Amino acid sequence: MAEVGEVICGLDIGTTKVAAIIGEVTPNGIEILGVGTSPSDGLRQGVVVNIEATTSSIQAAIQEAEQMAAADVQSVFVGIAGGHIRGFNSTGQVSMRSREVEHTDVARVIEQAKAVNIPLDRQIIHTVPLEYIIDGQGQIRDPIGMNGVRMEVRAHVITAAVTSVQNIVKCCNRAGLEVIEVVVEPIASALAVLHADERDLGVVMIDIGGGTTDIAVYHEGSNVFTSVIVMGGHRITQDVAHGLRTSAGEAEALKRKHGCALISMVEDDEGIEVPGVGPRPPRSFKRRFLAEVIEPRVEEIFLLAQQELLASGCAELAASGLVLTGGGAQMDGMLEIAEDIFQMPVRKGVPQAVASDRVLPHLRLAEGGFSAVIADPKFATGVGLVLFGAAHEPLRIEAPRHKSKEDGPGLARRLGAWVREMF
């Protein structure tokens, strides 16, 4: 658990953008000090395909955030997504050395839950306890101090491809950054946009990013299901580029400015101008035609998410409804089409004064700073990474306004990273 005055950086490396967010722990919560973004050219569907391009994007985003925050970032909590992310449930059991549960007992039983056979090309990223059982008594969330002889745990274990994790870490190291922890992006996003009451009652969170769509289900305060669909907003942009015969850049701009995910919400007489490719002149289209291109792909993404939920058996756990976040959640009509497909209440998830944990209610975003800047679904993962870091790790970044970039330790750490990279 971070202490007041500590500074944490979350790094969201996405398919379309890299976002770096720096936050400081204050008595009123996490104050956002700096935000940096950069176009991402080195990832495809959440997986690194170009080390140099990804490294450059990370450096640009970090530099912008550092300048805004007047901080020297040396280490980060970094997010990871992609179709290689897998989740499954596991159990562990230990006999307690004393009659009272201690922290060492909890650590041992979680290690037992992690002791499962997984392929050599995969590694465990998170082990999330769902419930503890002491001498047959279940539904225990915090067993510390309880008496018993035997303790069991049901846990949700999330794994990722080893090479994907290594490539993310390598890009960060080349950018002069130490990776404190790699965090699965759905877990990070959920910290930023879900309320404690929603997580207790049961909720589905869908984060539509550029290359992937992340799904997380929470019930009784715990993450019970995690999945990643290899399709996101970039696929919608490609459809617009092909359907309207324009460049990918112009298609993205048209999608953001005029896009609508539901045809019935568009007036028949609305028109838009579409730039041509190369020297070709611009052409006029009905905005309704743009919606006719977008709606089928959005519907496909939501139907794939629905299939994942139904296959997992977790769909009925979402008693409070669905929270839609990520850059793709900003388009008109997204909430309406999601409500129609999932047949449950849907709201937009925006990072703002949200308690990140029922047990740690003060661990939330504070007013002030750049809180207005990050009140956008596209920053959900980055803000969630900062909250994750504040809840899990001590200070790893020099505090702002107290240390310049030329000071020794920062230079020494970068020099050490360079030596490790070269040899």
Secondary structure, DSSP 8 states (H G I E B T S, - for coil): ---TT-EEEEEEE-SSEEEEEEEEEETTEEEEEEEEEEE--SEETTEES-HHHHHHHHHHHHHHHHHHHT-B--EEEEEE-STT-EEEEEEEEEE-SSSB--HHHHHHHHHHHH-----TTEEEEEEEEEEEEETTEEEES--TT-B-SEEEEEEEEEEEEHHHHHHHHHHHHHTT-EEEEEEEHHHHHHHHH--HHHHHH-EEEEEE-SS-EEEEEEETTEEEEEEEES--HHHHHHHHHHHHT--HHHHHHHHHHH-BS-GGGS-TT-EEEE--STT---EEEEHHHHHHHHHHHHHHHHHHHHHHHHHHT-GGG-TT-EEEESGGGGSBTHHHHHHHHH-S-EEE---SS--S-SS-TT-SB-SSTTTTTT-SGGGHHHHHHHHHHHHH----SB-TTS--TTSHHHHHHHHHHHHHHH-
